[in-house]
Amino acid sequence: MTPMSIVAMMVTLCGIGISVLGRGEHHRVSLKLPLNGVLYAIGAALCQGVGLVLSKIGMDCYQTDAEEAWLVLLAFWAEDHMEGRCRCCDLRHRREPVLH
């Protein structure tokens, strides 16, 4: 880790601390948060971290070309367009009436 990344993390954590901690009585710092909200936030952060790690592992294991991705997208678009359900081009291709 570079010193700049450590400084960036500290600035982020200080900003989170400022927004979470509020002033109590007599200018004391207090924490007034519901326990469920804190637990949900911790769970969401853990799940996001696990998802990031798993997606990184998946991206390292699966190599694809840009041409393959474009061909898959083109196939889905062509299937959607040929059935007359193209929502991205024009509403004239709809089979059902717009107004009932």
WOQUI-V95624 format. One record per backbone hydrogen bond with DSSP energy under -1.0 kcal/mol. CO is the residue of the C=O (numbers start at 1). NH is the residue of the N-H. E is the energy in kcal/mol with one decimal. If there is no record, write none. Layout:
CO NH E
CO NH E
//
This chain:
2 6 -1.7
3 7 -2.3
4 8 -2.2
5 9 -2.1
6 10 -2.3
7 11 -2.4
8 12 -2.1
9 13 -2.7
10 14 -2.5
11 15 -2.2
12 16 -2.2
13 17 -2.4
14 18 -2.5
15 19 -2.0
16 20 -2.0
17 21 -2.6
22 30 -3.1
25 28 -1.1
28 24 -4.4
30 22 -2.3
34 38 -1.8
35 39 -2.5
36 40 -2.6
37 41 -2.2
38 42 -2.3
39 43 -2.5
40 44 -2.6
41 45 -2.3
42 46 -2.4
43 47 -2.5
44 48 -2.4
45 49 -2.2
46 50 -2.5
47 51 -2.5
48 52 -2.1
49 53 -2.2
50 54 -2.7
51 55 -2.4
52 56 -1.9
53 57 -2.2
54 58 -2.5
55 59 -2.4
56 60 -1.8
57 61 -1.6
58 62 -1.5
65 69 -1.5
66 70 -2.3
67 71 -2.2
68 72 -2.2
69 73 -2.4
70 74 -2.6
71 75 -2.2
72 76 -2.2
73 77 -2.4
74 78 -2.7
75 79 -2.3
76 80 -2.3
77 81 -2.6
78 82 -2.8
79 83 -1.3
80 85 -1.8
81 84 -1.3
91 94 -1.5
//
